[in-house]
Amino acid sequence: MAVMTRPLLNRRLAEFGTTIFAEMSALAARTGSINLGQGFPDTDGPDEIREAAVRALREGRGNQYPPGPGVPELRTAVAEHQRRFYGLSFDPDTEVLVTAGATEALAATLLALVEPGDEVIAFEPYYDSYAACVAMAGGRRVPVTLRAPDFRPDLDALRDAVTDRTRLLLLNSPHNPTGMVLTREELTAIAELAVERDLLVVTDEVYEHLVFDGEHVPLISLPGMRERTVSISSAGKTFSFTGWKVGWVTGSAPLVTAVRAAKQFLTYVSSGPFQYAVAEALALPDAYFTGFRDDLAAKREILVAGLTDAGFEVYRPQGTYFVTTDVAVLGEKDALAFCRSLPERSGVVAVPNSVFYDDPEAGRTQVRFAFCKRTVVLEEAVERLGRLSR
């Protein structure tokens, strides 16, 4: 097995530098702009879940190290969530692992399953931590590009990208940043390819409860995928407590055991009292989940309409809480330069999709806006963005 030396690892990670989210959030703070760049809500989640965390703190539950795999209450709640929404059965003791958010789940999974030199295929544009985690594992990322206007996957290109060195497919649906949601037919084709070529699959499903058009189908539910898929999700996006950093992994016992072996040397454990609160959150009635989705769907309409009126080319998202746009119609040639100038021009911060591509030309003029904000904030942002076309 090839060994990645420290200098090589350092060189690989050095290319990533400061994340675009840190840069743009700092720019928002410095200029007093409305931050539609980073994907975090500007209000907290349900009061009863926040109080559940307070109650756990006061009762001394989770104030010391919780169990390495996560507190039993949360592991049981995750297993029940998978059964309730998708008809999937997982053993909470051996097939569920609690992590410090989905980002740690992703890092631990790739460190556990990818050997130096292995190829990891992912649809680009992709969330920036994907590239960093593949690099830390010593793998080689192989992008398959999603292209505007609909960002549907080219399944022939995906098949062609698979080689004898391909170890793993890394999927994200609903997809950040484009808002694309993989269809059952597309997922079935991907599953058949994974079985045929004996590939592992890691699925990032953190926006599973934010599908506005279509349905969320966990890949792990399809034939042949139970033993080769690691499914990742988290509480942050669904319950609007992104700072709690509570995520989880579900999969077959051998895969989850491997991920746990890597995870224990990352954070070891985290978020003790919050784990108990998230366990209660996962048991909220269906009305919460549908109400949450419907609220974000209404906010999607506000931002899509406002961006369209402001002259952007808008790609309507099927899911997540992001809208991808193209600024070429505004006479702009570079998304990063546009986003760096936007706060001074309109008092709004966005994120350039171009940084999420290996192929810089594919997303050169694409810009992402988040709509997980209060309605009054979105309306003010839309008003400010309208100045660009005046």
C-alpha positions as CSV (number, residue, x, y, z in Angstrom):
1,M,0.0,0.0,0.0
2,A,1.3,3.4,-0.9
3,V,2.0,5.7,2.0
4,M,1.2,9.5,1.8
5,T,4.1,11.4,3.3
6,R,3.5,14.5,5.5
7,P,4.9,16.9,3.0
8,L,2.7,15.5,0.3
9,L,-0.4,15.7,2.5
10,N,0.5,19.3,3.5
11,R,0.8,20.3,-0.1
12,R,-2.5,18.7,-0.9
13,L,-4.3,20.5,1.9
14,A,-2.5,23.8,1.3
15,E,-4.3,24.2,-2.0
16,F,-7.6,24.6,-0.1
17,G,-6.6,27.5,2.1
18,T,-9.4,29.4,3.9
19,T,-12.9,28.2,2.9
20,I,-15.0,30.5,0.7
21,F,-17.6,30.5,3.5
22,A,-15.2,32.0,6.0
23,E,-14.1,34.6,3.5
24,M,-17.6,35.6,2.5
25,S,-19.0,35.6,6.1
26,A,-16.1,37.8,7.2
27,L,-16.9,40.1,4.3
28,A,-20.6,40.3,5.4
29,A,-19.6,41.2,8.9
30,R,-17.1,43.8,7.8
31,T,-19.5,45.5,5.4
32,G,-22.7,45.0,7.4
33,S,-24.2,43.2,4.4
34,I,-27.0,40.6,4.4
35,N,-25.3,37.2,4.4
36,L,-27.0,35.0,1.8
37,G,-23.7,33.1,1.3
38,Q,-23.2,30.7,4.2
39,G,-26.0,28.2,4.7
40,F,-27.2,28.8,8.2
41,P,-30.6,30.0,9.4
42,D,-31.0,33.3,11.2
43,T,-33.5,31.9,13.7
44,D,-33.3,29.0,16.0
45,G,-35.2,25.7,15.7
46,P,-38.2,24.6,17.8
47,D,-38.3,25.9,21.3
48,E,-39.1,22.5,22.8
49,I,-35.9,21.0,21.3
50,R,-33.8,23.9,22.6
51,E,-35.4,23.3,26.1
52,A,-34.6,19.6,25.8
53,A,-31.0,20.5,25.5
54,V,-31.2,22.8,28.5
55,R,-32.9,20.0,30.4
56,A,-30.2,17.5,29.5
57,L,-27.6,20.0,30.8
58,R,-29.3,20.6,34.1
59,E,-29.9,16.9,34.6
60,G,-26.2,16.0,33.9
61,R,-26.9,14.0,30.8
62,G,-24.0,14.3,28.4
63,N,-21.9,16.8,30.4
64,Q,-19.2,14.2,30.5
65,Y,-18.0,12.0,27.7
66,P,-20.9,10.3,26.0
67,P,-20.5,6.8,24.6
68,G,-18.2,6.6,21.6
69,P,-21.0,5.5,19.1
70,G,-23.4,8.1,20.5
71,V,-25.9,8.1,23.3
72,P,-28.3,5.1,23.0
73,E,-31.4,7.4,22.9
74,L,-30.1,9.2,19.8
75,R,-28.9,6.0,18.0
76,T,-32.4,4.5,18.6
77,A,-34.0,7.7,17.3
78,V,-31.9,7.7,14.2
79,A,-32.9,4.1,13.5
80,E,-36.5,4.9,14.1
81,H,-36.3,7.9,11.7
82,Q,-35.0,5.7,9.0
83,R,-37.8,3.2,9.5
84,R,-40.5,5.9,9.8
85,F,-39.6,7.8,6.7
86,Y,-38.0,5.2,4.4
87,G,-39.0,1.8,5.7
88,L,-35.3,1.0,6.4
89,S,-34.2,-1.2,9.4
90,F,-31.0,-0.5,11.2
91,D,-29.6,-2.0,14.5
92,P,-29.0,1.1,16.7
93,D,-26.2,-0.7,18.4
94,T,-24.1,-1.8,15.4
95,E,-25.4,0.1,12.4
96,V,-25.7,3.7,13.6
97,L,-22.9,6.0,14.6
98,V,-23.2,9.6,15.9
99,T,-20.7,12.1,14.7
100,A,-19.8,15.8,15.0
101,G,-22.0,16.9,12.2
102,A,-22.1,15.5,8.7
103,T,-18.7,16.9,7.9
104,E,-17.0,14.7,10.4
105,A,-19.1,11.8,9.3
106,L,-17.8,12.4,5.7
107,A,-14.2,12.7,6.9
108,A,-14.3,9.6,9.0
109,T,-16.0,7.6,6.3
110,L,-13.5,8.5,3.6
111,L,-10.5,8.0,6.0
112,A,-11.9,4.6,6.8
113,L,-12.8,3.4,3.3
114,V,-10.3,5.1,0.9
115,E,-6.7,3.9,0.5
116,P,-4.0,6.1,-0.9
117,G,-4.3,6.2,-4.7
118,D,-8.0,5.1,-4.8
119,E,-10.3,7.1,-7.1
120,V,-13.4,8.8,-5.6
121,I,-16.0,9.9,-8.1
122,A,-18.2,12.9,-7.2
123,F,-20.6,15.1,-9.1
124,E,-19.2,18.6,-9.4
125,P,-19.9,21.3,-8.2
126,Y,-19.4,19.8,-4.8
127,Y,-19.3,21.0,-1.2
128,D,-15.7,22.1,-0.5
129,S,-15.1,19.6,2.3
130,Y,-15.4,16.7,-0.2
131,A,-12.2,17.6,-2.0
132,A,-10.4,18.2,1.3
133,C,-11.5,14.9,2.8
134,V,-10.6,12.9,-0.3
135,A,-7.1,14.5,-0.1
136,M,-6.7,13.7,3.6
137,A,-7.5,10.1,2.8
138,G,-4.9,10.0,0.1
139,G,-7.5,9.5,-2.6
140,R,-7.8,11.0,-6.0
141,R,-11.0,12.9,-6.8
142,V,-12.6,12.3,-10.2
143,P,-15.3,14.8,-11.0
144,V,-18.3,14.2,-13.2
145,T,-19.8,17.6,-14.1
146,L,-23.4,18.7,-13.6
147,R,-24.3,21.3,-16.1
148,A,-26.8,24.1,-16.2
149,P,-29.7,24.6,-16.6
150,D,-31.1,21.5,-14.9
151,F,-27.8,20.0,-13.5
152,R,-29.0,16.4,-14.2
153,P,-26.2,13.8,-14.0
154,D,-24.8,12.4,-17.2
155,L,-25.0,8.7,-16.4
156,D,-22.9,7.7,-19.4
157,A,-20.1,10.1,-18.3
158,L,-20.4,8.5,-14.8
159,R,-20.0,5.0,-16.2
160,D,-17.0,6.2,-18.3
161,A,-15.4,7.7,-15.3
162,V,-15.2,4.4,-13.5
163,T,-11.8,2.6,-13.8
164,D,-10.0,-0.2,-12.1
165,R,-8.8,2.3,-9.5
166,T,-12.3,3.5,-8.6
167,R,-13.1,2.7,-5.0
168,L,-16.1,4.8,-4.1
169,L,-18.9,7.0,-5.4
170,L,-19.7,10.1,-3.3
171,L,-23.2,11.3,-3.9
172,N,-25.1,14.3,-2.5
173,S,-28.9,14.5,-3.0
174,P,-30.6,16.9,-2.6
175,H,-27.5,18.5,-4.1
176,N,-25.6,21.5,-2.7
177,P,-25.0,23.9,-4.3
178,T,-27.3,23.3,-7.4
179,G,-30.5,22.1,-5.6
180,M,-30.8,19.1,-8.0
181,V,-32.6,16.0,-6.6
182,L,-31.7,12.7,-8.0
183,T,-34.7,10.8,-9.4
184,R,-35.5,7.2,-8.5
185,E,-34.6,6.2,-12.0
186,E,-31.2,7.9,-11.8
187,L,-30.5,6.4,-8.4
188,T,-31.4,2.9,-9.8
189,A,-28.9,3.3,-12.6
190,I,-26.2,4.4,-10.2
191,A,-27.0,1.5,-7.9
192,E,-26.7,-1.0,-10.8
193,L,-23.4,0.5,-11.8
194,A,-22.1,0.3,-8.2
195,V,-23.1,-3.4,-8.0
196,E,-21.7,-4.2,-11.4
197,R,-18.3,-2.6,-10.6
198,D,-18.3,-3.5,-6.9
199,L,-18.1,0.1,-5.7
200,L,-18.7,1.5,-2.3
201,V,-21.1,4.5,-2.2
202,V,-21.2,7.3,0.4
203,T,-24.4,9.4,0.3
204,D,-24.7,12.9,1.8
205,E,-28.4,13.4,2.6
206,V,-28.4,16.3,5.0
207,Y,-31.1,18.1,3.0
208,E,-33.4,15.0,2.9
209,H,-36.3,16.9,4.4
210,L,-36.0,19.8,2.0
211,V,-37.3,18.4,-1.2
212,F,-39.8,20.7,-2.9
213,D,-40.1,19.0,-6.3
214,G,-39.9,15.2,-6.5
215,E,-39.0,12.8,-3.6
216,H,-36.0,11.9,-1.5
217,V,-35.0,8.3,-2.1
218,P,-32.1,6.9,0.0
219,L,-29.8,5.0,-2.3
220,I,-29.3,2.5,0.5
221,S,-32.9,1.4,0.1
222,L,-32.3,0.1,-3.5
223,P,-31.5,-3.5,-4.4
224,G,-27.8,-4.4,-3.8
225,M,-27.0,-1.3,-1.9
226,R,-27.5,-2.3,1.8
227,E,-24.0,-3.7,2.2
228,R,-22.1,-1.2,0.1
229,T,-23.6,2.2,1.1
230,V,-22.8,4.6,4.0
231,S,-25.6,7.0,4.5
232,I,-24.8,10.4,6.2
233,S,-27.2,13.0,7.6
234,S,-27.4,15.5,10.4
235,A,-29.7,17.6,12.6
236,G,-28.3,21.0,11.6
237,K,-30.3,21.6,8.4
238,T,-33.5,19.9,9.4
239,F,-33.9,21.5,12.9
240,S,-32.0,24.8,12.4
241,F,-29.4,24.1,15.1
242,T,-26.3,24.1,12.9
243,G,-24.1,25.0,15.8
244,W,-24.9,21.9,17.7
245,K,-22.9,19.7,15.2
246,V,-24.9,16.5,15.6
247,G,-24.7,14.1,12.6
248,W,-24.9,10.4,12.0
249,V,-23.9,7.5,9.8
250,T,-26.1,4.5,9.0
251,G,-25.1,1.4,7.1
252,S,-24.2,-2.2,7.5
253,A,-22.3,-3.2,10.7
254,P,-19.0,-3.9,8.9
255,L,-19.0,-0.4,7.2
256,V,-20.1,1.4,10.3
257,T,-17.5,-0.4,12.4
258,A,-14.8,0.8,10.0
259,V,-16.1,4.4,10.1
260,R,-16.2,4.3,13.9
261,A,-12.5,3.2,14.0
262,A,-11.5,6.3,12.1
263,K,-14.0,8.6,13.9
264,Q,-12.7,7.8,17.4
265,F,-9.4,9.5,16.5
266,L,-11.0,12.6,15.2
267,T,-13.3,14.2,17.8
268,Y,-13.7,10.9,19.8
269,V,-17.1,12.2,21.1
270,S,-19.0,15.5,21.0
271,S,-22.2,17.4,21.6
272,G,-23.2,15.3,24.6
273,P,-26.3,17.2,25.9
274,F,-27.4,18.1,22.3
275,Q,-27.5,14.4,21.4
276,Y,-30.4,13.9,23.8
277,A,-32.2,16.9,22.4
278,V,-31.8,15.7,18.8
279,A,-33.2,12.4,19.8
280,E,-36.4,14.2,20.8
281,A,-36.3,16.3,17.6
282,L,-36.3,13.2,15.4
283,A,-39.5,12.1,17.1
284,L,-41.4,15.3,16.3
285,P,-44.7,14.8,14.5
286,D,-45.0,14.8,10.7
287,A,-46.5,18.3,10.9
288,Y,-43.1,19.7,11.9
289,F,-41.3,18.2,8.9
290,T,-43.9,19.2,6.4
291,G,-44.3,22.7,7.9
292,F,-40.5,23.2,7.8
293,R,-40.4,22.2,4.2
294,D,-43.4,24.4,3.2
295,D,-41.9,27.4,5.0
296,L,-38.6,27.0,3.0
297,A,-40.6,26.4,-0.2
298,A,-42.3,29.8,0.2
299,K,-38.9,31.5,0.9
300,R,-37.6,29.8,-2.3
301,E,-40.3,31.6,-4.2
302,I,-39.4,35.0,-2.7
303,L,-35.7,34.7,-3.7
304,V,-36.3,33.1,-7.1
305,A,-38.7,35.9,-8.1
306,G,-36.4,38.6,-6.7
307,L,-33.3,37.3,-8.4
308,T,-35.2,37.0,-11.7
309,D,-36.5,40.5,-11.4
310,A,-33.0,41.7,-10.7
311,G,-31.8,40.3,-14.0
312,F,-30.0,37.1,-12.9
313,E,-30.4,33.9,-14.8
314,V,-32.0,31.7,-12.1
315,Y,-31.9,27.9,-11.9
316,R,-34.8,26.9,-9.8
317,P,-33.8,24.4,-7.2
318,Q,-35.7,21.2,-6.5
319,G,-34.4,20.9,-3.0
320,T,-31.9,22.3,-0.3
321,Y,-32.2,26.0,0.6
322,F,-29.9,27.4,-2.1
323,V,-30.5,29.0,-5.4
324,T,-27.9,28.9,-8.1
325,T,-27.8,31.8,-10.6
326,D,-25.7,32.8,-13.6
327,V,-24.3,36.4,-13.7
328,A,-23.1,36.4,-17.3
329,V,-26.4,38.0,-18.3
330,L,-25.5,40.9,-16.0
331,G,-22.3,41.4,-18.0
332,E,-20.1,39.7,-15.4
333,K,-17.3,37.3,-16.4
334,D,-16.1,35.9,-13.0
335,A,-18.3,34.8,-10.1
336,L,-15.6,35.2,-7.5
337,A,-14.9,38.8,-8.5
338,F,-18.6,39.5,-8.6
339,C,-19.2,38.1,-5.1
340,R,-16.3,40.1,-3.7
341,S,-17.7,43.3,-5.1
342,L,-21.4,42.6,-4.4
343,P,-21.4,43.8,-0.8
344,E,-20.3,47.2,-1.8
345,R,-22.6,47.3,-4.7
346,S,-25.8,46.1,-3.1
347,G,-25.2,45.2,0.6
348,V,-25.7,41.4,0.0
349,V,-23.2,38.5,0.2
350,A,-23.4,35.4,-1.9
351,V,-21.0,32.6,-2.7
352,P,-19.4,31.8,-6.1
353,N,-20.1,28.3,-7.3
354,S,-16.9,28.4,-9.3
355,V,-14.9,27.4,-6.2
356,F,-16.9,24.1,-6.1
357,Y,-15.6,22.9,-9.5
358,D,-12.4,21.2,-10.6
359,D,-13.2,22.5,-14.0
360,P,-13.1,26.3,-13.5
361,E,-14.9,27.1,-16.7
362,A,-17.9,25.0,-15.9
363,G,-19.0,27.3,-13.1
364,R,-17.1,30.5,-14.0
365,T,-20.2,32.7,-13.7
366,Q,-22.4,30.8,-11.3
367,V,-23.4,32.3,-7.9
368,R,-25.2,30.7,-5.0
369,F,-27.7,32.4,-2.7
370,A,-29.2,30.9,0.5
371,F,-32.8,31.4,1.4
372,C,-32.8,29.9,4.9
373,K,-33.4,33.4,6.4
374,R,-36.4,35.3,7.8
375,T,-38.9,36.5,5.2
376,V,-38.2,40.1,6.1
377,V,-34.5,39.6,5.5
378,L,-35.0,37.9,2.2
379,E,-37.4,40.8,1.1
380,E,-34.7,43.3,2.1
381,A,-32.0,41.4,0.2
382,V,-34.2,41.2,-2.9
383,E,-34.8,45.0,-2.7
384,R,-31.1,45.6,-2.4
385,L,-30.2,43.2,-5.3
386,G,-32.7,45.0,-7.5
387,R,-30.4,48.0,-7.4
388,L,-28.0,46.1,-9.7
389,S,-30.4,46.5,-12.6
390,R,-31.2,50.1,-12.0
